Amino acid sequence: MPQIRQDAVGGALSLALGLCLLFWLIPRWVEPDDDLRLPVSLMPQIVAVGFMLCGAAMLTRGALASRRGSGPATDGFAQGEVRGLVLMILVLLAATLGFQAFHFLVVAPAVIAVSMWMFGPIRPVDVVLTSAIGPILIWILATQFLGRVLP
């Protein structure tokens, strides 16, 4: 079995996710609203294009690096990586249920804190500040500038 760089695999997945979001998910599930200053689908489309650009860059980097023979190659995912991925998916599912039951400003700090803790060792001060300031900035951006109501 040929060895594949992790950048190429991650880039291909990000590119596929961006394409899926841009051409299938967003047009199918985002409903237009004429009362807003900006279209509802604008921000999801920007995020999808970002996924596509970053995925294409990672895919290109991974493909070029494998020809040069440099960098780590993998035959598959390690058990710890799969465990972390499953745990992050469970956190996001819990966040989705939490957003339906509680307000955004109640659930978002907990989701941010848990996500930061999962990604690596971070100083407690950074976790507290990011968990407190991040949701407030997102709420101000969504409600004041975009005219959207958060759950």
N, CA and C of each residue as an Amber inpcrd file, in Angstrom:
protein
   453
   0.8540000  -1.1830000   0.0000000   0.0000000   0.0000000   0.0000000
   0.8960000   1.2420000   0.0000000   0.6250000   2.1860000  -0.8820000
   1.4830000   3.3750000  -0.9370000   1.2930000   4.2540000   0.2910000
   2.3710000   4.9030000   0.6740000   2.3100000   5.7990000   1.8240000
   1.7740000   7.1560000   1.3710000   0.8970000   7.7360000   2.1730000
   0.2530000   9.0070000   1.8430000   0.5690000  10.0000000   2.9460000
   0.8960000  11.2120000   2.5510000   1.1460000  12.2480000   3.5480000
  -0.1610000  12.6690000   4.2130000  -0.0730000  12.9810000   5.4970000
  -1.2560000  13.4180000   6.2350000  -1.8050000  14.7190000   5.6660000
  -0.9340000  15.6040000   5.1640000  -1.4010000  16.8550000   4.5660000
  -2.2990000  16.5870000   3.3660000  -1.9220000  15.6190000   2.5480000
  -2.7130000  15.3130000   1.3580000  -4.0790000  14.7510000   1.7410000
  -4.1070000  13.8810000   2.7300000  -5.3780000  13.2970000   3.1710000
  -6.2760000  14.3710000   3.7830000  -5.7180000  15.1670000   4.6880000
  -6.4970000  16.2400000   5.3030000  -6.9530000  17.2670000   4.2880000
  -6.0880000  17.5930000   3.3350000  -6.4510000  18.5490000   2.2910000
  -7.5720000  18.0380000   1.4080000  -7.4990000  16.7630000   1.0390000
  -8.5610000  16.1830000   0.2140000  -9.8920000  16.1820000   0.9580000
  -9.8570000  15.8530000   2.2470000 -11.0940000  15.8670000   3.0380000
 -11.6460000  17.2830000   3.1890000 -10.7730000  18.2620000   3.4250000
 -11.2250000  19.6520000   3.5530000 -11.7850000  20.1760000   2.2410000
 -11.1350000  19.8370000   1.1410000 -11.6190000  20.2540000  -0.1730000
 -12.9800000  19.6320000  -0.4610000 -13.1400000  18.3430000  -0.1510000
 -14.4260000  17.6740000  -0.3600000 -15.5130000  18.2780000   0.5270000
 -15.1770000  18.5940000   1.7760000 -16.1440000  19.2220000   2.6730000
 -16.5740000  20.5820000   2.1400000 -15.6200000  21.3960000   1.7010000
 -15.9440000  22.7110000   1.1550000 -16.8320000  22.6180000  -0.0690000
 -16.5170000  21.6980000  -0.9740000 -17.3420000  21.5190000  -2.1690000
 -18.7470000  21.0550000  -1.8050000 -18.8350000  20.1230000  -0.8640000
 -20.1380000  19.6280000  -0.4120000 -20.9650000  20.7500000   0.2100000
 -20.3290000  21.5570000   1.0450000 -21.0330000  22.6800000   1.6630000
 -21.5020000  23.6860000   0.6220000 -20.6020000  24.0660000  -0.2770000
 -20.8810000  25.1420000  -1.2230000 -21.9290000  24.7660000  -2.2570000
 -21.8700000  23.5490000  -2.7690000 -22.7420000  23.1910000  -3.8820000
 -23.9300000  22.3170000  -3.5110000 -23.9460000  21.7430000  -2.3010000
 -25.0620000  20.8880000  -1.9520000 -25.7640000  21.3350000  -0.6760000
 -25.0390000  21.4330000   0.4180000 -25.6660000  21.6650000   1.7130000
 -26.2270000  23.0790000   1.8600000 -25.4350000  24.0930000   1.5530000
 -25.8850000  25.4790000   1.7410000 -27.0550000  25.8230000   0.8160000
 -26.9850000  25.5470000  -0.4990000 -28.1430000  25.8750000  -1.3420000
 -29.4080000  25.1050000  -0.9740000 -29.2250000  23.8990000  -0.4400000
 -30.3910000  23.0710000  -0.1410000 -31.0510000  23.4280000   1.1890000
 -30.2660000  23.8420000   2.1940000 -30.8070000  23.9890000   3.5350000
 -30.8760000  25.4170000   4.0640000 -30.1810000  26.3650000   3.4560000
 -30.2170000  27.7440000   3.9400000 -31.3260000  28.4850000   3.2040000
 -32.3000000  28.9640000   3.9690000 -33.4410000  29.6540000   3.3730000
 -33.1570000  31.1430000   3.2600000 -33.5330000  31.7530000   2.1400000
 -33.3070000  33.2000000   1.9860000 -34.2350000  34.0060000   2.8910000
 -33.7690000  35.1690000   3.2930000 -34.5560000  36.0800000   4.1200000
 -34.3630000  37.4830000   3.5620000 -35.4380000  38.0900000   3.0820000
 -35.3410000  39.3970000   2.4320000 -35.2360000  40.5490000   3.4110000
 -35.4550000  40.3080000   4.7020000 -35.4300000  41.3850000   5.6900000
 -34.0250000  41.7320000   6.1650000 -33.0270000  41.0140000   5.7390000
 -31.6690000  41.2180000   6.2340000 -30.8500000  42.0610000   5.2670000
 -29.8210000  42.7160000   5.8220000 -28.9180000  43.5220000   4.9940000
 -28.0440000  42.6510000   4.1100000 -27.6050000  41.5350000   4.6340000
 -26.7650000  40.5980000   3.8900000 -27.5170000  39.2820000   3.7310000
 -27.2830000  38.5650000   2.6380000 -27.9610000  37.2710000   2.4960000
 -27.5200000  36.2880000   3.5770000 -28.4420000  35.4450000   3.9740000
 -28.1850000  34.4770000   5.0380000 -27.0710000  33.5090000   4.6350000
 -26.9820000  33.1970000   3.3640000 -26.0090000  32.2030000   2.9090000
 -24.6030000  32.7670000   2.7270000 -24.4010000  34.0680000   2.9250000
 -23.0870000  34.6690000   2.6640000 -21.9980000  34.0950000   3.5690000
 -22.2160000  34.0930000   4.8670000 -21.1810000  33.6200000   5.7880000
 -20.8920000  32.1290000   5.6130000 -21.9090000  31.2640000   5.4880000
 -21.5840000  29.8580000   5.2230000 -20.8150000  29.6610000   3.9140000
 -21.1240000  30.4660000   2.8970000 -20.3920000  30.3470000   1.6380000
 -18.9380000  30.7850000   1.7990000 -18.6970000  31.8270000   2.5860000
 -17.3240000  32.2710000   2.8440000 -16.5470000  31.1750000   3.5670000
 -17.1750000  30.5490000   4.5510000 -16.5210000  29.4560000   5.2840000
 -16.2430000  28.2800000   4.3460000 -17.2000000  27.9500000   3.4740000
 -17.0070000  26.8410000   2.5340000 -15.8540000  27.1230000   1.5760000
 -15.7670000  28.3550000   1.0790000 -14.6530000  28.7160000   0.1950000
 -13.3350000  28.6430000   0.9610000 -13.3410000  29.0460000   2.2290000
 -12.1380000  28.9250000   3.0540000 -11.7050000  27.4770000   3.2060000
 -12.6680000  26.5750000   3.4540000 -12.3520000  25.1470000   3.5250000
 -11.7410000  24.6650000   2.2090000 -12.3290000  25.1080000   1.0900000
 -11.8280000  24.6730000  -0.2080000 -10.4110000  25.1740000  -0.4630000
 -10.1470000  26.4470000  -0.1780000  -8.8150000  27.0080000  -0.4170000
  -7.7610000  26.3490000   0.4690000  -8.0770000  26.2080000   1.7500000
  -7.1210000  25.5620000   2.6640000  -6.9190000  24.0940000   2.2960000
  -7.9900000  23.4190000   1.9240000  -7.8720000  22.0240000   1.5140000
  -7.0370000  21.8640000   0.2600000  -7.2420000  22.7610000  -0.7150000
  -6.4440000  22.6990000  -1.9440000  -4.9710000  22.9580000  -1.6460000
  -4.6940000  23.9120000  -0.7590000  -3.3050000  24.2080000  -0.4020000
  -2.6600000  23.0170000   0.3090000  -3.3930000  22.4030000   1.2380000
  -2.8470000  21.2370000   1.9490000  -2.6500000  20.0540000   1.0050000
  -3.5960000  19.8580000   0.0970000  -3.4910000  18.7590000  -0.8580000
  -2.2860000  18.9530000  -1.7680000  -2.0990000  20.1800000  -2.2480000
  -0.9470000  20.4800000  -3.1020000   0.3580000  20.2820000  -2.3400000
   0.4070000  20.7930000  -1.1280000   1.6200000  20.6500000  -0.3110000
   1.9270000  19.1770000  -0.0450000   0.9030000  18.4170000   0.2880000
   1.1080000  16.9980000   0.5560000   1.5280000  16.2250000  -0.6770000
   0.9490000  16.5790000  -1.8280000   1.3100000  15.8820000  -3.0620000
   2.7380000  16.2100000  -3.4850000   3.1290000  17.4670000  -3.3610000
   4.4870000  17.8580000  -3.7460000   5.5210000  17.3130000  -2.7800000
   5.2130000  17.2930000  -1.5010000   6.1750000  16.8150000  -0.5080000
   6.4110000  15.3200000  -0.6430000   5.3920000  14.5590000  -1.0350000
   5.5870000  13.1180000  -1.1620000   6.5090000  12.8010000  -2.3320000
   6.5470000  13.6480000  -3.3340000   7.4670000  13.4360000  -4.4520000
   8.9000000  13.7490000  -4.0560000   9.0600000  14.7150000  -3.1600000
  10.4000000  15.0660000  -2.6960000  10.9100000  14.0550000  -1.6810000
  10.0080000  13.2730000  -1.1220000  10.4110000  12.2650000  -0.1460000
  10.6350000  12.8320000   1.2410000  10.0190000  13.9510000   1.5600000
  10.2030000  14.5430000   2.8850000   8.8860000  14.5440000   3.6320000
   8.9850000  14.5810000   4.9370000   7.8000000  14.7070000   5.7740000
   7.2380000  13.3620000   6.1810000   6.3670000  13.3910000   7.1890000
   5.8040000  12.1400000   7.6940000   4.7560000  11.5690000   6.7470000
   4.7630000  10.2730000   6.6140000   3.7480000   9.5780000   5.8290000
   2.9980000   8.6560000   6.7710000   1.7970000   8.2610000   6.3690000
   0.9820000   7.4290000   7.2420000   0.2490000   6.3780000   6.4260000
  -0.0130000   5.2420000   7.0500000  -0.8380000   4.2110000   6.4360000
  -2.2820000   4.3200000   6.9040000  -2.5450000   5.1020000   7.9190000
  -3.8840000   5.2520000   8.4550000  -3.8460000   6.1200000   9.6930000
  -4.9710000   6.2070000  10.3560000  -5.0550000   7.0250000  11.5510000
  -4.6250000   6.2190000  12.7700000  -3.9730000   6.8900000  13.6900000
  -3.6200000   6.2510000  14.9550000  -4.8670000   6.1630000  15.8270000
  -4.8550000   5.2670000  16.7890000  -6.0240000   5.0660000  17.6390000
  -6.3630000   6.3280000  18.4290000  -5.3620000   7.0510000  18.8950000
  -5.6060000   8.2800000  19.6420000  -6.2560000   9.3590000  18.8000000
  -5.9030000   9.4170000  17.5020000  -6.5040000  10.4050000  16.6210000
  -7.9810000  10.1080000  16.3960000  -8.3170000   8.8500000  16.2130000
  -9.7160000   8.4690000  16.0160000 -10.5130000   8.7620000  17.2850000
  -9.9320000   8.4650000  18.4380000 -10.6040000   8.7370000  19.7090000
 -10.8590000  10.2380000  19.8640000  -9.8710000  11.0570000  19.5240000
 -10.0360000  12.5060000  19.6090000 -11.0930000  13.0180000  18.6470000
 -11.1310000  12.4570000  17.4350000 -12.1350000  12.8560000  16.4520000
 -13.5400000  12.5090000  16.9340000 -13.7150000  11.3080000  17.4510000
 -15.0240000  10.8910000  17.9660000 -15.4340000  11.7620000  19.1510000
 -14.4930000  12.0710000  20.0300000 -14.7920000  12.9190000  21.1810000
 -15.2010000  14.3210000  20.7380000 -14.5210000  14.8740000  19.7350000
 -14.8740000  16.2100000  19.2500000 -16.2490000  16.2080000  18.5890000
 -16.5740000  15.1540000  17.8510000 -17.9060000  15.0460000  17.2490000
 -18.9710000  14.9790000  18.3380000 -18.7090000  14.2360000  19.4110000
 -19.6590000  14.1690000  20.5240000 -19.8220000  15.5280000  21.2010000
 -18.7280000  16.2710000  21.3470000 -18.8100000  17.6200000  21.9310000
 -19.6680000  18.5200000  21.0480000 -19.4850000  18.4390000  19.7330000
 -20.2770000  19.2760000  18.8270000 -21.7530000  18.8710000  18.8220000
 -22.0350000  17.5830000  18.9290000 -23.4320000  17.1440000  19.0340000
 -24.0620000  17.6330000  20.3340000 -23.3170000  17.5460000  21.4300000
 -23.8190000  18.0620000  22.7060000 -24.0350000  19.5700000  22.6260000
 -23.1520000  20.2690000  21.9310000 -23.3170000  21.7140000  21.7690000
 -24.5770000  22.0290000  20.9760000 -24.8380000  21.2500000  19.9310000
 -26.0430000  21.4710000  19.1340000 -27.2950000  21.2740000  19.9780000
 -27.3210000  20.2240000  20.7760000 -28.4650000  20.0070000  21.6640000
 -28.5520000  21.1060000  22.7220000 -27.4000000  21.5500000  23.2130000
 -27.3820000  22.6310000  24.1980000 -27.8930000  23.9400000  23.6290000
 -27.5530000  24.2270000  22.3670000 -28.0400000  25.4580000  21.7360000
 -29.5570000  25.4270000  21.5860000 -30.1260000  24.2450000  21.3960000
 -31.5730000  24.1410000  21.2750000 -32.2620000  24.3140000  22.6210000
 -31.6100000  23.8790000  23.6930000 -32.2280000  23.9380000  25.0150000
 -31.9200000  25.2320000  25.7570000 -30.7390000  25.7800000  25.5520000
 -30.3100000  26.9710000  26.2830000 -29.9050000  28.0580000  25.3010000
 -29.4830000  29.1720000  25.8050000 -29.0630000  30.2980000  24.9750000
 -27.6190000  30.1160000  24.5150000 -27.2750000  30.7410000  23.4010000
 -25.9250000  30.6710000  22.8440000 -24.8730000  31.0980000  23.8570000
 -25.1300000  32.1810000  24.5750000 -24.1380000  32.7080000  25.5130000
 -23.9400000  31.8100000  26.7360000 -24.8250000  30.8470000  26.9390000
 -24.6650000  29.8960000  28.0420000 -23.8290000  28.6930000  27.5930000
 -24.0920000  28.1980000  26.3940000 -23.4570000  26.9710000  25.9180000
 -22.0890000  27.2290000  25.2820000 -21.9440000  28.3140000  24.5410000
 -20.7110000  28.5670000  23.7820000 -19.4470000  28.6100000  24.6410000
 -19.4450000  29.2570000  25.8190000 -18.2080000  29.2390000  26.6100000
 -17.7600000  27.8300000  27.0050000 -18.7140000  26.9750000  27.3410000
 -18.3540000  25.5990000  27.7040000 -17.7970000  24.8400000  26.5040000
 -18.4050000  25.0270000  25.3430000 -17.9280000  24.3460000  24.1380000
 -16.5200000  24.8170000  23.7800000 -16.2800000  26.1100000  23.8640000
 -14.9500000  26.6490000  23.5540000 -13.9180000  26.1310000  24.5510000
 -14.2590000  26.1250000  25.8260000 -13.3110000  25.6500000  26.8430000
 -12.9630000  24.1770000  26.6330000 -13.9580000  23.3460000  26.3780000
 -13.7050000  21.9190000  26.1590000 -12.8830000  21.7100000  24.8900000
 -13.2010000  22.4490000  23.8310000 -12.4520000  22.3170000  22.5790000
 -11.0000000  22.7190000  22.7610000 -10.7570000  23.8150000  23.4710000
  -9.3820000  24.2530000  23.7150000  -8.6310000  23.2260000  24.5540000
  -9.2900000  22.6600000  25.5440000  -8.6580000  21.6580000  26.3930000
  -8.2820000  20.4120000  25.5810000  -9.1360000  20.0410000  24.6150000
  -8.8810000  18.8550000  23.8090000  -7.7080000  19.0390000  22.8520000
  -7.4670000  20.2610000  22.3950000  -6.4230000  20.4850000  21.3970000
  -5.0290000  20.5630000  21.9830000  -4.8960000  20.6430000  23.2750000
  -3.5540000  20.6270000  23.8310000  -3.4370000  21.4230000  25.1060000
  -2.2400000  21.4330000  25.6730000  -2.0360000  22.1630000  26.9270000
  -2.1060000  23.6710000  26.7090000  -3.0450000  24.2960000  27.3880000
  -3.2530000  25.7330000  27.2750000  -3.3250000  26.2890000  28.6940000
  -2.8070000  27.4730000  28.8740000  -2.8630000  28.0840000  30.2030000
  -4.3200000  28.3330000  30.5940000  -4.6640000  28.1240000  31.8580000
  -6.0430000  28.3390000  32.3070000  -6.5420000  29.7620000  32.0490000
  -5.6530000  30.7370000  32.1610000  -6.0540000  32.1280000  31.9060000
  -6.5090000  32.2860000  30.4610000  -5.8020000  31.6580000  29.5230000
  -6.1800000  31.7430000  28.1160000  -7.5360000  31.0880000  27.8600000
  -7.7770000  29.9580000  28.5020000  -9.0630000  29.2750000  28.3350000
 -10.1960000  30.1490000  28.8530000 -10.0230000  30.7360000  30.0270000
 -11.0700000  31.5720000  30.6240000 -11.3240000  32.8090000  29.7640000
 -10.2640000  33.4810000  29.3460000 -10.4400000  34.6940000  28.5410000
 -11.0870000  34.3860000  27.1920000 -10.6150000  33.3580000  26.5190000
 -11.1820000  33.0030000  25.2190000 -12.6260000  32.5400000  25.3610000
 -12.9140000  31.7680000  26.3960000 -14.2790000  31.2870000  26.6050000
 -15.2350000  32.4110000  26.9730000 -14.7270000  33.4590000  27.5860000
 -15.5880000  34.5810000  27.9680000 -15.7300000  35.5940000  26.8310000
 -14.6320000  35.9330000  26.1760000 -14.6580000  36.9990000  25.1700000
 -15.1660000  36.4990000  23.8170000 -14.7890000  35.2700000  23.4210000
 -15.1740000  34.7390000  22.1160000 -16.6750000  34.7220000  21.8620000
 -17.4790000  34.1130000  22.7340000 -18.9270000  34.0960000  22.4950000
 -19.5580000  35.4890000  22.4810000 -19.0400000  36.3900000  23.3000000
 -19.5900000  37.7540000  23.3030000 -19.3160000  38.4370000  21.9700000
 -18.1030000  38.2830000  21.4450000 -17.7820000  38.8780000  20.1450000
 -18.6220000  38.2660000  19.0270000 -18.8090000  36.9530000  19.0640000
 -19.6460000  36.2900000  18.0610000 -21.0860000  36.7780000  18.1670000
 -21.5970000  36.9120000  19.3830000 -22.9690000  37.3770000  19.5740000
 -23.1340000  38.8050000  19.0500000 -22.1790000  39.6830000  19.3520000
 -22.2530000  41.0690000  18.8630000 -22.2030000  41.0940000  17.3430000
 -21.3000000  40.3300000  16.7390000 -21.1960000  40.2890000  15.2840000
 -22.4960000  39.8000000  14.6560000 -23.0560000  38.7140000  15.1900000
 -24.2630000  38.1330000  14.6010000 -25.4830000  39.0210000  14.7950000
 -25.6680000  39.5530000  15.9920000 -26.8930000  40.3090000  16.2650000
 -26.8240000  41.7550000  15.7890000 -25.7000000  42.4080000  15.9720000
 -25.6140000  43.8310000  15.6500000 -25.2540000  44.0900000  14.1850000
 -24.2670000  43.3560000  13.6700000 -23.8000000  43.6350000  12.3120000
 -24.5330000  42.8300000  11.2470000 -24.8660000  41.5810000  11.5470000
 -25.5330000  40.7310000  10.5650000 -27.0480000  40.7030000  10.7370000
 -27.5350000  41.2040000  11.8630000 -28.9750000  41.2550000  12.0870000
 -29.6200000  39.9010000  12.3120000 -28.8770000  38.9290000  12.8010000
 -29.4070000  37.5900000  13.0460000 -29.6510000  37.3850000  14.5330000
 -30.5920000  36.5350000  14.8500000 -30.8650000  36.1800000  16.2380000
 -30.2210000  34.8260000  16.5010000 -29.3930000  34.7630000  17.5280000
 -28.7640000  33.4930000  17.8800000 -29.6750000  32.7090000  18.8180000
 -29.6090000  31.3720000  18.7570000 -30.4900000  30.5620000  19.6070000
 -30.1800000  30.7300000  21.0780000
